[in-house]
Amino acid sequence: MTENTETTLVREHDLAEEHIAGGLALSRAANWNQNEADWRMMLRLGKGFGLSAADGTLVASIVLLPYGNAYAWMSMVLVSPGHRRLGYASRMLRRALAWLQSRAMVGVLDATPAGHEVYVQEGLRDTWGFQRYSLPAAPPLSGWQDVSGLELRQIADGDWPQILALDLPAFGASREPLLRALAARLPEAALLASRGGKICAYLLGRDGREARQLGPLVAADLVSAQALLSHALARVPGPWYMDIVDRHASLRSWALMQGFSVQRPFTRMVHGAQRAPGDNRNVMLVAGPELG
């Protein structure tokens, strides 16, 4: 069967609730960490496109998560194992880029090494990177040592204005709906650090199919970042994933000392702009490649 013949046998459509099971099957086939709650959250907050075979099986997907009116995350570029090398990933990416361009929005994507070349061919450019660190269900080697003047506690509803003010310049746009959704997903990891009543760091997390993902973590300094992570690791059962931004070498060294190991790298790529939005100097952990 030729590629052109095969392409005519699939139907392009928007993703909706009835496609969640198919999306979860694609995640599972790729050994990705998303669970049903992730798919529901992404489709509720964003826009998805898919390709389905004649029997209704979802064989390819992409999800767009708009953050404000300026840009959107492109994620969940997945193709079922039996339908790869037929141009479906490129087709989904082009569909997403057309949607973005019609709205004058910048596209951002966190690429795995396997997908990087596809994205380069479609005009995306590299910006910066991060690496996934994993730790199995075992206690960390060392906990948080009390730091004078640093208070750690769970996020309360009245904290959101300060959290959002800290997050906005770091991420580059408001993502309040996402952050609030993550705080509800894993309350034990919804933590903040403050000095003198001013929030200097916050951490969120979520449950996953394979492990609990810690992140995003935005912090003004390394001490508060390490304190929040140590506190979370003591509260939240493993296994854990953390996606640590490359520029934070000290935090990466600290993770290795806790027993984490590097799983794989990611590259943040952008389409329609010279650089990715935000300032990653205070972004210690990203929320995950599917969320930004």
Secondary structure by P-SEA (a helix, b strand, c coil): ccaaaaaaabbbbbbcccaaaaaaaaaaaacccccaaaaaaaaaacccccccccccccccbbbbbbccccbbbbccccccccccccaaaaaaaaaaaaaaaaabbbbbbbccccaaaaaaaaccccccbbbbbbbccccccccccccccbbbbcccccaaaaaaaaacccccccaaaaaaaaaaacccccccccccccccbbbbbbbcccbbbccccccccaaaaaaaaaaaaacccccccccccccaaaaaaaaaaacccccbbbbbbbcccccccccccccccccccccc
